Amino acid sequence: SKKKDHMTRREVIQKSALALGYALSSTAVAGILKGCAAKPDLNYQPIFFTEDQALLISEVAEIILPRTTTPGAKDVGVPAFIDNMVNEVYNKEQQERFVADLNAFNE
């Protein structure tokens, strides 16, 4: 039998989610330390995250992919994508770990 030469859609999403999780925890620190303005508005309805968690993810995503002459992370729906991906793709243990890491980051 032929060996599969491509990843399934689920495998690609899982690997992307894992990579994104690492990117959030390592790259956002410098931007967050610069401080934030008044509490921003949330431009989507969270499915998995609480509103406060969704706001944090939105701000971190925007720091990583800011609006310049091109749309930023919020403009193109990255926070909603992360929310949906964690809800749909992560198993319970991965979800709990993501939330625990997000809470630790926030503290």
N, C-alpha and C positions, 0 to 999 in steps of 0.2 A: 504494500500500500504506500501511496505517496505521503511524504511528511508535509504537514502544513508549513508553508513559507510565509504566512502572514498571521498577524495577531487578530483575534476577534475584536469586535467593537468594544466589548466589555473589558477586555485586557488593556486596550489602548486607554480607555477612560480611567481604569484603575491606576495604571502607571502614570497618567497625567495628574490624577488627583494626588498621588503620592509625591510626585515632583512638586506640584503646586504647594502642598503642605510644607515641604521643606523650604520652598522659596519664601513663603509667608513668614516662617519662623526665623529665617536668617537675614533676609534683605530689608525687612520693614523697620527694624530697630532704629536705624539712623533717622529715617523720616519721622517716626513717631516721637523720637526724642526732641525734634525741633518744635514740637507742640502743635496743638490743634486749635482751631478757632471755635466758635460757638458750636453746640451740638448740631451736626448736619441732619438734613432730612434723609429719610430712607426712600429710595425710588422704586422699591419693589416690595411685595408682601412675602415675608419669609415663610418657607414651608417647614424646615427643620429647625433653624436657629431661632432664638428669642430675638426680639427687636434690638436689644443692646448688642448681642453677638453679631447680628446682621450689620449693625452700624459700624462695629469695629472692623469686620471683614471688608465692608465697603471702603472704609478709609484706608486700610492697609493696601487693598487692591489698587486704589487710586494713587497711592504713593509709589507703588511699583510701576503702574502704567498711568501716568498723569495725563490730563488733557493738555495738549499743546496745540499745534496746528492740526492735529488729528484728534479724534475722540479718545477720551480716557476710559479706564476700566468701567466706571459707573455708566458711562454713555453707551457702552456696547454690551452691558448686561453681565459682566464678569461676576459680581457678587451673587446675582440670582443663579448663575451657572454653578458656582461653588456650592451654594445652598442646595440646589437640586442634586448635584453630584454626590454630596455627602449623604443626602437623604436616600437616593436611589441606588448608589453603588457600594458605599461602605457598609460592612456588616456592623452589628451592634457594638462589638468590641472596638472597631476602628472609629465608629462614631463617638463613643465614650472617650477614647484617647484624643481625638481631634478637639472635642469640647474641653477636656482637661488641659490640653496644651494651649488652647485659645484663652482659657481663663488664667492660666499661669502667665502667658504673654501679657494679658491685660493688667495683671497685678504688677 
